Amino acid sequence: MKVAVLGSGTMGSGIAQIASTHSCNVILYDLHQDALDRSKNKLEKILNRLIEKERIDEQEKTRIQSGISYSTSLNDCSGADLVIEAIVENLDIKKKVFGKLEQIVNQDTILASNTSSLSITSIASACQDPSRFIGIHFFNPAPLMKLVEIIPAIQTSNKTIDKTLDIINAWKKTTVIVKDTPGFIVNKVARPFYGEATKILEENERTNAVKKMIDLAMTNAGFRMGPFQLMDFIGNDVNYTVSETVYKAFYNDGRYKPSLDQKRLSEAGFLGKKSGRGWYNYNDPEIDNDFKPDQSFIDMVQERIVTMLINEAADTLFRKIASKDDIDLAMTKGVNYPKGLFAWADEIGIQNCVNRMDSYFDEYREERYRCSPLLRRMAKNNESFYKA
């Protein structure tokens, strides 16, 4: 099978590695030769580390490397059975690329985008045959993260969906089917993890101590990183852009309102770890010997953020964007949440979740604290998500 990957950045390179690992002939395309060279050198380092960890041997390393060809010519994508685009998150640019690509590839080639937040249906509209277009959203780092969101456009055929599932499942990934909705599952449901954290910060002194307590609250709850740690890891430019895209795509729904503080960090070039400074300063880290956590504050942070995440998951199910099982699977496999949010809701109690949401709305009168109709209906009927 021949797979073409467009874009040799972190995501594109990772997808190329996955495809080659599973015996595909891969063309990794980029406009810039220096970007391709960096990708090739990075793969060398990754494979050497896998050898050191005794996960692969030299023969396997050579096989994976030889399975990837690097090209600055889009014409080399001809003959591909599957093309996955992982270029800049710009709708117009993506449309132009697929418009050109469709003139090069075969009629039965599956065309796919790895976009994290743009409309699959809109990108597909640039194709003469949109029935073969689909969203295939990997998570970073793609070779390690098990989850892949499969997003059919309105125009996508069932044949394309079935063939795509067969391919990605053969690559040993966990797939979930998602309606073409802003943010899909993960980037929609996860918005409160960042948005509520920044909202809490805005209500308090914007100090490292407060940020560290918010991060500590969530790592104590079982998350691998706190919100500010994770935003700095992702990059404030990337994270803010996703938040803004989801907010605008939902017609400025207040539940997805981005953080002005994060916008200013992005404008200042304080992007996080990759720039040396973000929510935290990594070039001159603050000594925190005097850091004293406030347990009542930590409890409040956990309650607010977890409840908001549950409410967003319930809204996602209420809108029929994905199934209950796929939503829980996406959040545990896609972003390593400590447990599924519906299972967490059962643990807390649906009525307690409703009461919390109503208390937040009573206090703030902001749209972000609108309780999901599904939670309210379940509480009224004394229902739970998983309990008999």
C-alpha positions in Angstrom: 0.0 0.0 0.0 1.3 3.5 -0.9 0.6 6.3 1.5 1.4 10.0 0.9 1.7 12.4 3.9 1.7 16.1 3.2 3.7 18.2 5.7 6.9 17.0 7.4 6.3 18.7 10.8 5.8 16.8 14.0 2.5 15.3 13.1 3.3 14.5 9.5 6.6 12.9 10.4 4.9 10.8 13.1 2.1 9.6 10.7 4.8 8.7 8.1 6.6 6.7 10.8 3.4 4.8 11.7 2.6 4.0 8.1 6.1 2.8 7.3 6.2 0.7 10.5 3.2 -1.1 9.2 4.8 -1.9 5.9 3.4 0.9 3.8 5.4 2.6 1.1 5.4 6.3 2.2 6.0 9.5 0.4 6.6 12.4 2.8 6.0 15.7 1.0 7.0 19.2 2.0 7.6 22.4 0.1 10.9 22.9 1.9 13.8 20.5 1.6 15.3 21.7 4.9 12.1 20.6 6.7 12.3 17.2 5.1 16.0 16.9 6.2 15.0 17.8 9.8 12.2 15.1 9.7 14.7 12.5 8.4 17.2 13.3 11.1 14.6 13.3 13.8 13.4 9.9 12.7 17.0 8.6 12.9 17.2 9.8 16.6 13.7 8.3 17.4 14.6 4.9 15.9 18.0 4.9 17.7 16.2 5.4 21.0 13.9 2.5 20.2 16.9 0.4 19.6 18.4 1.5 23.0 15.1 0.5 24.7 15.2 -2.9 22.8 11.9 -2.3 21.1 13.3 -2.7 17.6 16.6 -3.9 16.2 18.8 -2.5 13.4 17.1 -4.5 10.8 13.7 -3.0 11.7 15.2 0.5 11.8 16.5 0.1 8.3 13.2 -1.3 7.1 11.2 1.7 8.6 13.7 4.2 7.2 13.8 2.7 3.7 10.0 2.7 3.6 9.9 6.5 3.6 10.8 8.6 0.5 11.1 12.4 1.0 9.9 14.7 -1.8 9.3 18.4 -2.6 7.2 17.5 -5.6 3.4 17.0 -5.1 3.5 14.9 -8.3 5.2 12.1 -6.4 1.9 11.5 -4.5 0.6 9.9 -7.7 -0.3 6.3 -7.2 -1.0 6.7 -3.5 -3.9 4.7 -2.0 -4.3 7.1 0.8 -3.1 10.8 1.2 -3.1 12.3 4.7 -2.6 16.1 4.9 -0.9 17.5 8.0 0.0 21.1 6.9 -0.7 24.5 8.4 -4.2 24.9 10.0 -5.5 27.3 7.3 -8.7 26.4 5.5 -7.9 28.2 2.2 -4.5 26.6 1.9 -5.8 23.1 2.6 -8.5 23.6 0.0 -6.0 24.7 -2.6 -3.7 21.7 -1.9 -6.5 19.2 -2.3 -7.7 20.9 -5.4 -4.3 20.4 -6.9 -3.8 16.9 -5.5 -7.1 15.6 -7.0 -5.6 16.2 -10.4 -2.6 14.0 -9.6 -3.9 10.9 -7.7 -6.1 8.0 -8.8 -9.9 8.2 -8.8 -10.2 5.8 -5.9 -7.5 7.4 -3.7 -8.7 8.3 -0.2 -8.0 11.9 0.6 -7.8 12.8 4.3 -7.0 15.7 6.6 -5.4 15.5 10.0 -6.9 18.9 11.0 -7.7 19.2 14.7 -10.5 21.8 14.4 -11.4 22.8 10.9 -14.5 21.6 9.1 -13.9 18.4 7.2 -17.0 19.1 5.1 -15.6 22.5 4.1 -12.3 21.1 3.0 -14.1 18.3 1.1 -16.0 20.9 -0.9 -12.8 21.8 -2.7 -12.7 18.3 -4.3 -14.5 17.3 -7.5 -15.3 14.0 -5.7 -15.8 14.8 -2.0 -17.2 11.3 -1.4 -13.6 10.1 -1.0 -12.7 12.8 1.5 -12.5 12.1 5.3 -10.9 13.4 8.5 -8.2 11.3 10.1 -7.1 13.0 13.3 -4.1 11.7 15.1 -2.8 12.9 18.4 0.7 14.1 19.3 3.0 12.2 19.5 1.3 10.2 16.7 3.4 7.0 17.0 2.7 6.7 20.8 -0.9 7.9 21.1 -3.4 5.1 20.4 -6.5 7.2 19.6 -7.4 8.4 16.1 -10.6 10.3 15.4 -12.3 9.4 12.1 -14.5 12.2 10.9 -16.7 11.7 7.9 -17.8 14.9 6.0 -21.4 15.2 5.0 -20.3 14.1 1.5 -18.2 11.1 2.6 -19.3 7.7 1.3 -19.7 4.7 3.5 -17.2 2.9 1.3 -14.6 5.6 2.2 -15.4 5.3 5.9 -15.1 1.5 5.9 -11.8 1.5 4.0 -10.4 4.2 6.3 -11.3 2.3 9.4 -9.7 -0.9 8.0 -6.4 1.0 7.3 -6.2 2.8 10.6 -7.2 -0.3 12.6 -4.5 -2.3 10.8 -2.0 0.3 12.0 -3.0 -0.8 15.6 -4.8 2.4 16.5 -8.0 2.8 18.5 -10.6 4.5 16.3 -13.7 6.5 17.2 -16.2 7.8 14.7 -17.1 11.5 15.2 -19.6 13.8 13.6 -18.0 16.8 11.8 -18.5 19.3 14.6 -16.0 22.0 15.7 -13.2 20.4 17.8 -14.6 16.9 17.1 -14.6 14.9 20.4 -11.3 15.7 22.2 -10.8 19.3 21.3 -14.4 20.1 22.1 -14.7 18.2 25.3 -11.3 19.3 26.6 -11.9 23.1 26.2 -13.0 23.5 29.9 -9.7 22.0 31.1 -8.0 25.1 29.7 -10.8 27.6 29.8 -11.9 27.0 33.4 -8.3 27.0 34.6 -7.6 30.4 33.0 -11.0 31.7 34.3 -10.0 30.7 37.9 -6.6 32.4 37.4 -8.3 35.6 36.3 -10.3 35.6 39.5 -7.2 35.4 41.6 -3.7 37.0 41.6 -1.9 36.0 38.4 1.0 34.5 40.3 3.1 31.4 39.8 1.8 30.1 43.1 -1.9 30.2 41.9 -0.9 28.6 38.6 1.0 25.9 40.4 -2.0 25.2 42.7 -4.3 24.8 39.7 -1.8 22.5 38.1 -1.4 20.5 41.3 -5.1 20.2 41.8 -5.5 18.5 38.4 -2.4 16.2 38.7 -3.7 15.2 42.1 -7.0 14.3 40.4 -5.0 11.9 38.1 -4.3 14.1 35.1 -0.7 13.7 33.8 -0.2 17.5 33.5 -2.0 20.5 34.9 -3.7 22.9 32.5 -0.9 25.5 32.5 1.8 22.9 32.2 -0.1 21.3 29.3 -0.7 24.6 27.5 3.0 25.4 27.7 3.8 21.9 26.4 1.3 22.2 23.5 2.3 25.8 22.7 0.1 28.8 23.6 -0.1 29.7 19.9 -1.5 26.3 19.0 -3.8 25.9 22.0 -5.2 29.4 21.7 -5.8 29.0 17.9 -7.8 25.8 18.6 -9.9 27.6 21.3 -10.6 30.5 19.1 -11.5 28.3 16.1 -14.0 26.2 18.2 -15.4 29.4 19.7 -16.0 31.1 16.3 -17.3 27.8 14.8 -19.9 27.6 17.5 -21.1 31.1 16.6 -19.3 32.7 19.6 -21.0 30.4 22.2 -19.8 31.7 25.5 -18.9 28.2 26.7 -15.9 28.2 24.4 -14.7 31.8 25.0 -10.9 31.9 24.7 -8.6 33.3 27.3 -7.5 36.9 26.7 -4.4 36.2 28.9 -3.4 33.3 26.6 -4.0 35.5 23.6 -1.5 38.1 25.0 1.0 35.4 25.8 0.8 34.2 22.2 1.1 37.8 20.9 4.2 38.3 23.0 5.8 35.2 21.7 5.6 33.5 25.1 4.6 30.2 23.5 5.6 27.8 26.3 8.5 25.3 26.5 9.4 25.7 22.8 10.1 29.5 23.3 11.5 29.2 26.9 8.6 31.1 28.4 4.9 30.8 28.5 2.6 30.6 31.6 5.9 29.7 33.3 9.4 31.0 32.6 11.6 28.1 31.7 14.7 30.2 31.1 14.7 31.5 34.7 12.4 29.2 36.7 11.0 30.5 40.0 12.3 28.8 43.1 9.3 27.6 45.0 10.7 26.5 48.4 8.0 28.7 50.0 5.2 27.3 47.9 2.4 26.2 50.3 -0.7 24.6 48.7 -4.1 25.7 49.9 -6.2 22.5 50.1 -9.5 24.3 50.0 -8.5 26.1 46.8 -7.2 22.9 45.3 -10.5 21.1 46.1 -12.5 24.0 44.5 -10.3 23.8 41.3 -10.8 20.1 41.0 -14.6 20.4 41.5 -15.0 23.2 38.9 -12.8 21.8 36.2 -14.0 18.2 36.4 -17.7 19.2 36.6 -17.2 21.5 33.5 -15.6 18.6 31.6 -18.4 16.3 32.5 -20.9 18.9 31.4 -19.1 19.3 28.0 -19.0 15.5 27.5 -22.7 15.4 28.2 -23.4 18.1 25.7 -21.3 16.2 23.1 -23.5 13.1 23.7 -26.7 15.2 23.8 -25.8 16.6 20.3 -25.2 13.1 19.0 -21.6 14.0 18.0 -20.4 10.6 19.1 -21.5 7.7 21.2 -21.1 7.5 25.0 -18.4 4.8 24.8 -16.5 6.6 22.0 -16.4 9.9 24.0 -15.1 8.1 27.1 -12.6 6.2 25.0 -11.5 9.3 23.2 -10.7 11.2 26.4 -8.9 8.3 28.1 -6.9 7.2 25.0 -6.6 10.6 23.2 -5.5 12.8 26.1 -4.9 10.3 28.9 -7.7 11.4 31.2 -7.6 9.3 34.4 -11.1 8.0 33.8 -14.0 8.4 31.4 -16.0 11.5 32.1 -19.3 9.6 32.1 -17.9 7.1 34.6 -16.7 10.1 36.7 -20.2 11.6 36.5 -21.7 8.4 37.9 -19.1 8.5 40.7 -19.9 12.1 41.6 -23.7 11.7 41.1 -25.6 13.2 38.2 -27.7 15.4 40.5 -24.5 16.7 42.2 -23.2 17.7 38.8 -26.4 19.5 38.0 -26.4 21.3 41.4 -22.8 22.4 40.8 -23.5 23.7 37.3 -26.5 25.6 38.6 -24.5 27.1 41.4 -21.8 28.3 39.0 -24.5 29.9 36.8 -26.2 31.5 39.7 -22.9 33.1 40.8 -21.5 34.2 37.4 -24.5 34.4 35.0 -22.3 33.4 32.2 -23.2 31.1 29.3 -20.2 28.9 29.9 -22.0 27.5 33.0 -25.2 26.4 31.1 -26.1 22.9 32.4 -26.5 20.3 29.7 -30.1 19.3 29.1 -29.0 15.7 29.2 -27.6 15.9 32.7 -30.7 17.8 33.9 -33.0 15.1 32.3 -31.0 12.3 33.8 -31.0 13.8 37.3 -34.8 14.3 37.1 -35.2 10.6 36.2 -32.6 9.5 38.7 -30.5 7.9 35.9 -26.8 7.2 35.6 -24.6 6.6 32.6 -23.2 3.2 33.4 -24.7 2.0 36.7 -27.7 -0.4 36.5 
